[in-house]
Amino acid sequence: MTEFWLISAPGEKTCQQTWDKMNMATSQTNLSTNHKFNIPELKVGTLDVLVGLSDELAKLDSFVESVVRKVAQYMADVLEDSRDKVQENLLANGVDLVTYVTRFHWDMAKYPIKQSLKNISEIMSKVTQIDNDLKARASAYNSLKGNLQSLERKNVGSILTRSLADIVKKEDFVLDSEYLITLLVVVPKTSYPDWQKTYETLSEMVVPRSTKLLFEDQDSGLFSVTLFRKAIDDFKHKARENKFMVRDFQYNEEEMKADKEEMTRLSTDKKKQFGPLVRWLKVNFSEAFIAWIHIKALRVFTESVLRYGLPVNFQAMLLQPNRKNVKKLREVLQDLYKHLDSSATVIDASMDIPGLNLSQQEYYPYNANSSAPFHPASQRLYPIID
């Protein structure tokens, strides 16, 4: 499981010096593995716009994260027994997620930097359509899958309840008789001898030597028995007294044929929809994830300008903490940047997610956007950068 922190610090004489200073203080002591996080020169706009955009981006960030999670989780649900293939299907621009984040480059075609920050954020918010489409597609596929599972459940389990369509045959029954009827009786295996000894005497109108074992599971057997119709109630009562259960079943070839055809149809439809649905999920996961990381970049840019002022002069940096040294890494960053803001709080070493410069969140002398990982292989989905 991989964790990343995204931070920014103001440029010193050059942004390269800012990078070198942080990298030397952390990577050489094995506190973290670091990558430059390159954000292009964006149009700053007015202070009022930046302040308003900061709040909007926080909400958009949370929403798009939820979409990314939902698409990924539904991919795992759709793959069912092939969940081990989730990771290879959840890519961003054709590469794994860690590679995409650590080698991040702004997509100029999707998010033109000549447009205002507001317009760029509106383009990113179109992930809403992915969320809507996912709901519609998931509803249709889940309905199909549920109907198929319902029919499949009827063909498994105890012979007391399961469908008998694949068990019984036409020749097992006396059909179209005015006087006779064939019943099906579930008998515990331990009671087979008792059944054979007593079934003819459970009613005065049971046809002698008419029983036949049709099917058995681990616990019980399904026997047929033929008797006169007017003895049905008496036979059922006596059977229950002897712990023999008469199945409520009437042989209807047309109904059983219709059930089989419906199961075949649903199974075929599911297979037809599976491939296109997986492809849609792959494409739209990539789209949502890419939008999400660009939102992170836009948040870093906006927060950094608000914190460090103009002209734009900061270095964004992606840190992959060494799990054993998280507390030490926070302390080093605190010492490294405490001169930037004397009001910054001491980092709480028990915190897992350092916060942005937002209300009710931890405040740092450097601009901090960090988070737990996104790890599709474990089926647990987390933000890469908060």
C-alpha positions as CSV (number, residue, x, y, z in Angstrom):
1,M,0.0,0.0,0.0
2,T,1.5,3.3,-1.1
3,E,1.1,6.6,0.6
4,F,1.9,10.1,-0.8
5,W,2.1,13.6,0.6
6,L,1.8,16.5,-1.7
7,I,3.4,19.7,-0.4
8,S,4.5,23.0,-1.7
9,A,7.1,25.5,-0.4
10,P,8.0,29.0,-1.8
11,G,10.9,29.2,-4.2
12,E,14.1,30.5,-2.6
13,K,16.5,32.0,-5.1
14,T,15.2,29.4,-7.5
15,C,12.6,26.7,-7.2
16,Q,15.3,24.2,-7.8
17,Q,17.0,25.2,-4.6
18,T,13.7,24.7,-2.8
19,W,13.6,21.2,-4.2
20,D,17.2,20.4,-3.4
21,K,16.8,21.5,0.2
22,M,13.8,19.4,0.9
23,N,15.1,16.4,-1.0
24,M,18.4,16.5,0.8
25,A,16.7,16.8,4.2
26,T,14.4,13.8,3.6
27,S,15.5,11.4,1.0
28,Q,19.1,11.1,2.0
29,T,18.1,10.1,5.5
30,N,15.6,7.6,4.1
31,L,12.6,9.5,5.4
32,S,10.8,9.5,2.0
33,T,11.1,9.0,-1.7
34,N,10.5,12.3,-3.5
35,H,9.3,13.5,-6.9
36,K,8.8,16.9,-8.3
37,F,5.1,17.6,-9.0
38,N,5.1,19.9,-12.0
39,I,2.2,22.4,-12.2
40,P,2.2,24.7,-15.3
41,E,1.8,28.5,-15.1
42,L,-1.9,29.1,-14.7
43,K,-3.9,32.3,-14.8
44,V,-4.2,33.5,-11.3
45,G,-7.1,35.9,-11.5
46,T,-8.3,38.0,-8.6
47,L,-7.9,37.3,-4.9
48,D,-11.7,37.0,-4.5
49,V,-11.8,34.4,-7.2
50,L,-9.0,32.4,-5.6
51,V,-10.6,32.4,-2.2
52,G,-14.0,31.3,-3.6
53,L,-12.3,28.7,-5.8
54,S,-10.4,27.3,-2.8
55,D,-13.7,26.3,-1.1
56,E,-15.2,25.0,-4.4
57,L,-12.2,22.8,-5.2
58,A,-12.3,21.2,-1.7
59,K,-15.8,20.1,-2.4
60,L,-15.0,19.0,-5.9
61,D,-12.0,17.1,-4.7
62,S,-14.2,15.2,-2.2
63,F,-16.9,14.5,-4.9
64,V,-14.5,13.3,-7.6
65,E,-12.7,11.1,-5.0
66,S,-16.1,9.4,-4.3
67,V,-16.6,8.8,-8.0
68,V,-13.2,7.3,-8.3
69,R,-13.9,5.0,-5.4
70,K,-17.3,4.0,-6.7
71,V,-16.1,3.2,-10.2
72,A,-13.2,1.1,-8.8
73,Q,-15.4,-0.7,-6.3
74,Y,-17.9,-1.5,-9.0
75,M,-15.1,-2.9,-11.2
76,A,-14.3,-5.3,-8.4
77,D,-18.0,-6.2,-8.1
78,V,-18.4,-6.9,-11.8
79,L,-15.2,-9.0,-12.0
80,E,-16.6,-11.2,-9.2
81,D,-14.3,-14.3,-9.0
82,S,-11.6,-12.5,-11.1
83,R,-11.0,-9.7,-8.5
84,D,-7.3,-10.4,-8.7
85,K,-7.5,-8.7,-12.1
86,V,-8.8,-5.4,-10.6
87,Q,-5.4,-3.7,-10.5
88,E,-4.6,-4.4,-14.1
89,N,-7.9,-2.8,-15.1
90,L,-7.6,0.3,-13.0
91,L,-5.1,2.4,-14.9
92,A,-4.7,6.1,-15.7
93,N,-3.7,6.9,-19.2
94,G,-2.6,3.3,-19.6
95,V,-0.2,3.2,-16.7
96,D,-0.5,2.1,-13.1
97,L,-1.7,4.8,-10.6
98,V,1.6,5.2,-8.8
99,T,3.5,5.8,-12.1
100,Y,0.8,8.3,-13.2
101,V,1.1,10.3,-10.0
102,T,4.9,10.2,-9.7
103,R,5.3,11.2,-13.3
104,F,2.4,13.7,-13.4
105,H,2.2,16.0,-16.3
106,W,-0.6,18.5,-16.8
107,D,-2.9,17.5,-19.7
108,M,-3.0,20.7,-21.8
109,A,-5.6,19.2,-24.2
110,K,-8.2,18.4,-21.5
111,Y,-7.5,21.4,-19.3
112,P,-6.2,24.4,-21.4
113,I,-4.1,26.6,-19.2
114,K,-5.0,29.7,-21.1
115,Q,-8.5,29.5,-19.6
116,S,-9.3,30.9,-16.2
117,L,-9.0,28.7,-13.1
118,K,-12.7,28.9,-12.7
119,N,-13.3,27.5,-16.3
120,I,-10.7,24.7,-15.7
121,S,-12.5,23.7,-12.5
122,E,-15.8,23.6,-14.4
123,I,-14.3,21.2,-17.0
124,M,-13.1,19.0,-14.2
125,S,-16.5,19.0,-12.6
126,K,-17.9,17.2,-15.7
127,V,-17.0,14.0,-13.8
128,T,-20.6,14.4,-12.6
129,Q,-21.7,12.7,-15.9
130,I,-19.6,9.7,-15.1
131,D,-21.3,9.4,-11.7
132,N,-24.7,9.6,-13.4
133,D,-23.8,7.1,-16.1
134,L,-22.4,4.7,-13.5
135,K,-25.7,4.7,-11.5
136,A,-27.7,3.9,-14.7
137,R,-25.4,1.2,-15.9
138,A,-25.0,-0.4,-12.5
139,S,-28.7,-0.4,-11.9
140,A,-29.4,-2.2,-15.2
141,Y,-26.5,-4.7,-14.8
142,N,-27.4,-5.4,-11.1
143,S,-31.0,-6.1,-12.0
144,L,-30.0,-8.6,-14.7
145,K,-27.4,-10.2,-12.3
146,G,-29.9,-10.4,-9.5
147,N,-32.6,-12.1,-11.6
148,L,-30.1,-14.6,-12.8
149,Q,-28.8,-15.3,-9.3
150,S,-32.4,-15.8,-8.1
151,L,-33.0,-18.5,-10.7
152,E,-29.6,-20.1,-10.0
153,R,-30.3,-20.3,-6.3
154,K,-33.4,-22.3,-7.1
155,N,-31.2,-25.0,-8.7
156,V,-28.9,-25.5,-5.7
157,G,-29.3,-26.3,-2.0
158,S,-31.5,-28.7,-0.2
159,I,-33.9,-30.9,-2.2
160,L,-36.6,-29.6,0.2
161,T,-36.5,-26.2,-1.6
162,R,-34.5,-26.4,-4.8
163,S,-36.0,-26.5,-8.3
164,L,-36.6,-30.0,-9.5
165,A,-36.6,-29.1,-13.2
166,D,-33.2,-30.7,-13.8
167,I,-34.0,-33.7,-11.6
168,V,-37.3,-35.2,-12.6
169,K,-38.5,-36.5,-15.9
170,K,-41.8,-37.0,-17.5
171,E,-41.6,-40.8,-17.2
172,D,-41.3,-40.4,-13.4
173,F,-45.0,-39.4,-13.2
174,V,-48.4,-40.7,-13.8
175,L,-49.9,-37.9,-15.8
176,D,-53.4,-37.1,-17.1
177,S,-55.1,-39.7,-14.9
178,E,-58.5,-39.0,-13.4
179,Y,-57.8,-41.1,-10.3
180,L,-54.0,-41.5,-9.8
181,I,-51.3,-39.0,-9.0
182,T,-47.5,-39.2,-8.4
183,L,-46.1,-37.4,-5.3
184,L,-42.5,-36.5,-4.5
185,V,-41.3,-37.2,-1.0
186,V,-38.1,-36.1,0.7
187,V,-36.7,-38.8,2.9
188,P,-33.7,-38.4,5.2
189,K,-31.0,-40.9,4.3
190,T,-31.1,-42.5,7.7
191,S,-34.8,-43.2,7.2
192,Y,-34.5,-45.0,3.8
193,P,-35.3,-48.4,5.4
194,D,-38.3,-47.0,7.3
195,W,-39.6,-45.5,4.0
196,Q,-39.4,-48.7,2.1
197,K,-41.2,-50.6,4.9
198,T,-44.0,-48.1,5.5
199,Y,-44.8,-46.0,2.5
200,E,-47.4,-48.5,1.2
201,T,-49.2,-48.4,4.5
202,L,-49.3,-44.6,5.0
203,S,-52.6,-44.6,3.2
204,E,-55.0,-47.3,2.1
205,M,-54.8,-46.2,-1.6
206,V,-51.0,-46.3,-2.3
207,V,-50.0,-48.2,-5.4
208,P,-47.8,-51.1,-4.2
209,R,-44.1,-51.1,-5.3
210,S,-44.6,-47.6,-6.9
211,T,-41.7,-45.8,-5.1
212,K,-38.5,-44.9,-6.9
213,L,-35.4,-43.0,-5.8
214,L,-35.0,-40.1,-8.2
215,F,-32.2,-38.0,-6.7
216,E,-30.2,-37.6,-3.5
217,D,-28.0,-35.0,-1.9
218,Q,-25.8,-35.2,1.1
219,D,-28.6,-35.5,3.6
220,S,-31.8,-36.7,1.9
221,G,-33.3,-38.6,-1.1
222,L,-36.2,-37.7,-3.4
223,F,-38.6,-40.6,-3.8
224,S,-41.6,-40.8,-6.1
225,V,-44.8,-42.6,-5.0
226,T,-48.1,-43.1,-6.8
227,L,-51.5,-43.2,-5.0
228,F,-55.2,-42.3,-5.6
229,R,-55.9,-38.6,-5.6
230,K,-58.5,-38.8,-2.9
231,A,-55.9,-40.1,-0.5
232,I,-53.5,-37.2,-0.9
233,D,-54.3,-35.4,2.4
234,D,-54.3,-38.5,4.5
235,F,-50.9,-39.6,2.9
236,K,-49.3,-36.2,3.5
237,H,-50.5,-36.2,7.2
238,K,-49.1,-39.7,7.8
239,A,-45.9,-38.9,6.0
240,R,-45.2,-35.8,8.2
241,E,-45.8,-38.0,11.3
242,N,-43.0,-40.2,10.0
243,K,-40.7,-37.3,9.2
244,F,-41.2,-37.7,5.4
245,M,-41.8,-34.4,3.7
246,V,-44.0,-34.3,0.6
247,R,-42.9,-31.7,-1.9
248,D,-45.5,-29.4,-3.3
249,F,-44.8,-30.0,-6.9
250,Q,-46.8,-30.5,-10.1
251,Y,-45.1,-31.6,-13.3
252,N,-45.5,-29.0,-15.9
253,E,-43.2,-29.3,-18.9
254,E,-44.0,-25.9,-20.3
255,E,-43.2,-24.1,-17.1
256,M,-39.9,-25.9,-16.6
257,K,-39.0,-25.3,-20.2
258,A,-39.7,-21.6,-19.7
259,D,-37.6,-21.4,-16.6
260,K,-34.6,-23.0,-18.4
261,E,-35.0,-20.7,-21.3
262,E,-35.2,-17.6,-19.0
263,M,-32.0,-18.7,-17.3
264,T,-30.3,-19.2,-20.6
265,R,-31.4,-15.8,-21.8
266,L,-30.3,-14.0,-18.6
267,S,-26.9,-15.8,-18.7
268,T,-26.4,-14.8,-22.3
269,D,-27.4,-11.2,-21.7
270,K,-25.0,-11.0,-18.8
271,K,-22.1,-12.3,-20.9
272,K,-23.0,-9.8,-23.6
273,Q,-23.0,-6.9,-21.2
274,F,-20.0,-7.9,-19.2
275,G,-17.3,-7.0,-21.8
276,P,-18.7,-3.5,-22.7
277,L,-19.3,-2.7,-19.0
278,V,-15.7,-3.6,-18.0
279,R,-14.4,-1.5,-20.9
280,W,-16.6,1.5,-19.9
281,L,-15.4,1.2,-16.3
282,K,-11.8,1.1,-17.4
283,V,-12.1,4.2,-19.6
284,N,-14.1,6.2,-17.1
285,F,-12.0,5.2,-14.1
286,S,-9.1,6.6,-16.0
287,E,-11.0,9.8,-16.8
288,A,-12.2,10.3,-13.2
289,F,-8.7,9.5,-11.7
290,I,-7.0,11.9,-14.1
291,A,-9.5,14.6,-13.3
292,W,-9.0,14.0,-9.6
293,I,-5.2,14.4,-9.7
294,H,-5.6,17.5,-11.8
295,I,-7.9,18.9,-9.1
296,K,-5.2,18.1,-6.6
297,A,-2.8,20.1,-8.7
298,L,-5.2,23.0,-9.0
299,R,-5.8,23.0,-5.3
300,V,-2.0,23.1,-4.6
301,F,-1.7,26.0,-7.1
302,T,-4.6,27.9,-5.6
303,E,-3.6,27.4,-2.0
304,S,0.0,28.2,-2.7
305,V,-0.8,31.5,-4.3
306,L,-3.1,32.4,-1.4
307,R,-0.4,31.5,1.1
308,Y,2.8,32.7,-0.5
309,G,1.4,35.6,-2.6
310,L,2.5,36.9,-6.0
311,P,4.4,36.6,-8.2
312,V,3.8,32.8,-8.4
313,N,6.9,31.3,-7.0
314,F,6.6,27.9,-5.3
315,Q,7.7,24.3,-5.8
316,A,5.2,21.5,-5.5
317,M,6.7,18.2,-4.3
318,L,5.3,14.7,-4.0
319,L,6.7,12.7,-1.0
320,Q,6.3,9.0,-0.5
321,P,7.0,8.5,3.2
322,N,8.9,5.6,4.7
323,R,6.3,4.1,7.0
324,K,8.7,3.6,9.8
325,N,9.8,7.2,9.7
326,V,6.5,9.1,9.3
327,K,6.8,10.9,12.7
328,K,10.4,11.9,11.9
329,L,9.5,13.1,8.4
330,R,6.9,15.4,9.9
331,E,9.3,16.8,12.4
332,V,11.9,17.4,9.7
333,L,9.4,19.2,7.5
334,Q,8.3,21.3,10.4
335,D,11.9,22.3,11.2
336,L,12.6,22.9,7.5
337,Y,9.7,25.3,7.0
338,K,8.8,26.7,10.4
339,H,10.3,30.0,9.5
340,L,7.5,30.5,6.9
341,D,4.8,30.9,9.5
342,S,5.2,31.3,13.3
343,S,1.6,30.5,13.9
344,A,1.8,27.0,12.5
345,T,0.9,24.3,14.9
346,V,3.2,21.4,15.9
347,I,2.5,18.4,13.8
348,D,0.5,15.7,15.6
349,A,2.5,12.5,15.1
350,S,-0.7,10.4,15.5
351,M,-2.3,12.1,12.5
352,D,-2.6,10.0,9.4
353,I,-3.7,12.8,7.1
354,P,-2.1,16.2,7.3
355,G,-4.6,18.8,6.3
356,L,-4.8,21.8,4.0
357,N,-4.9,25.4,5.2
358,L,-8.6,25.0,5.9
359,S,-10.8,25.5,9.0
360,Q,-10.9,22.6,11.5
361,Q,-7.8,21.0,9.9
362,E,-4.1,20.9,11.0
363,Y,-2.2,23.9,9.8
364,Y,1.4,23.7,8.6
365,P,4.0,26.3,7.7
366,Y,4.3,24.7,4.2
367,N,1.2,24.0,2.0
368,A,0.3,20.4,2.8
369,N,-2.0,18.1,0.8
370,S,-1.5,14.6,1.8
371,S,-3.4,11.4,2.2
372,A,-3.6,7.7,2.5
373,P,-3.1,5.6,-0.6
374,F,-5.2,4.3,-3.4
375,H,-4.5,0.6,-3.6
376,P,-6.8,-1.3,-6.0
377,A,-5.3,-4.7,-5.4
378,S,-6.6,-4.7,-1.8
379,Q,-10.1,-3.6,-2.9
380,R,-9.8,-0.7,-0.4
381,L,-9.9,2.7,-2.1
382,Y,-8.3,5.8,-0.7
383,P,-7.4,9.2,-1.9
384,I,-3.8,9.5,-3.1
385,I,-3.7,13.2,-2.2
386,D,-6.1,15.0,0.0
